[in-house]
Amino acid sequence: MEEHIVKILNIENVTHDVRRFRVEKPAGYSFIPGQATEVAVNKNYLKEERRPFTFTGLNEWKELEFTIKIYSDHNGVTNELGKLKAGDELLLHDVWGAINYKGPGIFIAGGAGITPFIAILRQLQKENKIDGNKLFFSNKTEKDIILKDEFSKMLGNNFYNTLTREKDSKYDNRKIDEGFLREKVNNFDQNFYLCGPDKFVQDISAALTKLGAKVDSVVFEK
């Protein structure tokens, strides 16, 4: 397995608990939008604590970008990532991932599950191929919505938010389930891209299949 030591170039807040990490890009390192790698902190006691994170920048950029939710309420890898600063080092490994764009469709994300879709949608926007795609994004509260302004500008009315733990008249306040999908989707003969917690993906995949979506048109990390 390849291993690359890279320096963190910049860290920015995206939401109250999500941070954007810009890091060095190893020579010859490349990826397809939607792919990920295993990341570890380059400190003795953390080198073997690898976790998968999706690239959220574009392959053509000179640096790599990760958009990571920091869980500071328990002693895990993201908590350690949250303590880092520019100049600290990460370990990157091989590129992998199965959420590849197959054509226009509906992206359905739960919380930090949006991350594989960030690079995909940015690439489509750059290539002027964003038309025909929609994003349904489920979060607990408005402050949890990652890159709300960017997605709004990119997708306009095709960016649809629902909040499950906050009542707000600007947004839907339901879970994305069979009833939601039946109401919001008028054609199940198209591509669907899913990412989020395991149960979220399982339940929505089952609902889509029940509503007529073809199994090979529902794309998620298996």
N, C-alpha and C positions, 0 to 999 in steps of 0.2 A: 504494500500500500504506500502510495506517495505521501510524503509529509513535507509541508512548506511552513517555514517560520516567516510570519509577516507582521509588520508594525501597524498599529492603529494610527491612522492619520487624523481622524476627527470623530467626535461623538456629539450627537445632537438629540434633543428631546423631540419626539414626534407626537406623543400624547403624554398623559401623566405617568404612564408605566411602560411606554414603548420608546426605545432609543434606536437611532440610526448610527450604525458603525461604518465608517469608510476606512478601508484597510488597503495595504499594498497588494498589488496583483503580481503573482509570480510570473516569470517569463514563460510564455507558451501555454499559460493556463486559460482554458476557455470553457464555456458552458452554453447551454440552450436555455432561453427563458423558461422558468418553471422548475429548473433543476436546483439541486442543493449539494452541500458537502457536510462532512462532520467537522465540527470546530471544537477546539480545546484551548484553554488558557495556558500559555507557556510558562507555567510555574511548576516546580517539582511535584507538589502534591495534587496537581490538577491535570497534568499532561495526558493521563489516560482517561479522564472524564470527558469523553467526546459526546457531543450532541448534534443532531442534524439541524441545519439552518439553511433556508433558501436564499439564493442570490436575488436581491431586489433591484440592483442596477442593471445596466445593459452590458452585454459582452464586449462591445466596442469601447467602453469607458476604460480609462487608464488605471482606475482603481476599482476594487470590489466594494459592494455595499451589502450590508445585512440590516434588516429591520426586525428588531428582537424585543419581545415582551419580557420585561424584567419581573420575576417573582421574588420580591424582597422579603416576603413573609415566611420563607423557609430556606434552609441552607442548601441550595442547589447551584447548578452551574450558572443559571441566568442571574442569580443573586451575586455570584462572583463577577460575572460580566458587568454588572451594574456598578461595581467598585472600580473598574478600570478607567484609565485616562489615555489621552493621546500619547504615543510613545511606548505604551505597553505592547506586548506581543501575543499573537494568537498562533495556533497550529491549525493548518488547513490540510484536508486529505483529498481523496479522489472525488470526482464529480459524479453524481448519480441523480436519478429521479425519473418519474414516469408521467408527470403532469405536463404533457406536451400539447400545444395548440393544434387542433385538427380542422379548424374552420369556425365560422361565426356560430355563436350560441349564447347560452346563459351561464354566467359564472355565479356560483352560490358559495358564500364564505361565512364562516362563523368565527368571530373574534380574530385572533392572530392567525387563523387559517387563511387570511387574505394574502399572506406573504408570497406564495407561489404565483399568484395572479398579478402582483405588482409589476414584475419584469415583463410578463406576457402582454399586459395591457399597455405598458409604456412602449414596447416594441411595436405593437399594432398602431399606436398613436403616431409613432415616428414614421411608419411606413404608410400612413394614411389609410389603414385598413381597419379602423376601430368601428366603422359603421356595421350594424347588424349584430353587435354584441351588447349584452346587458349584464349588470351586476346586481345581485341581491345580496345585501350585507346585513347580517344579524349581529347585534351587540347588546350588551346589558344596558348601557346608558349612552347618551350622546357624547360624553367626554371620552368614551372608549373607541370612537370611530377613527380608524387609522387612515390618514391621508384623505380626509373628507373633501377638502378644497380641491385637491388634485383630481380626484375621481369625478367630482362635480363638473369641473372644467372639461375633463376628458370625455365624459359620457352624457352629461346633461340629464335629460329626463330618463335616460336608460340606467341611471344609478339610483337604486331603490334601497332605502334603509328601513330596518325594523328594530325596535328596542324592546327587550323582553323584561326589563326591570325598572323601567321609567316611563311614566305616562307623559307624552308630549304630542301635542296636536300636529306638529310639523312632520311627525313620523308615524308609521304603522307601529303597533304595540303587540304584535303577535310573534309566535315562533314560526319558523318556516317549516310547514308540514304539508300534508296532502291537501287540506282545504285551502291553504295559502297558495300552493302551486296551481291548483285547479282554477283559482280566481285570477291569478296573475299571468299564467302562461296560456297562450291561445294555440300553440303548436308544439306538440311533444315529439315531432319528427325532426329534431335538431340536436345539436351537441349540447351537453351539460357538463360543466366542470365543477367539481365539488372539493372543498377542503375545509377542515375544522376538526373539532374533537371527534373521536372515533364514532361515538353514538350518533352524533349529528350527521356524519357522512353516511352511516349505515341506514339511519331512518329515512333520510332524504333520497338515497339511492333506491330503497324499497318503494317509497312513495312514487318516484318518477317511473319506475318499472310498472307499477300498478296502473299508472295513468297513461301508459302507452309508449314511454320512451324505450328505445332499443338498448339492450344491455351494452353493446359495443359503442354506444354514443354517450354513455355516462362515464366520464373520465375522472379518476381519483387515484391517489397513491395507494397501491395494493401491497 
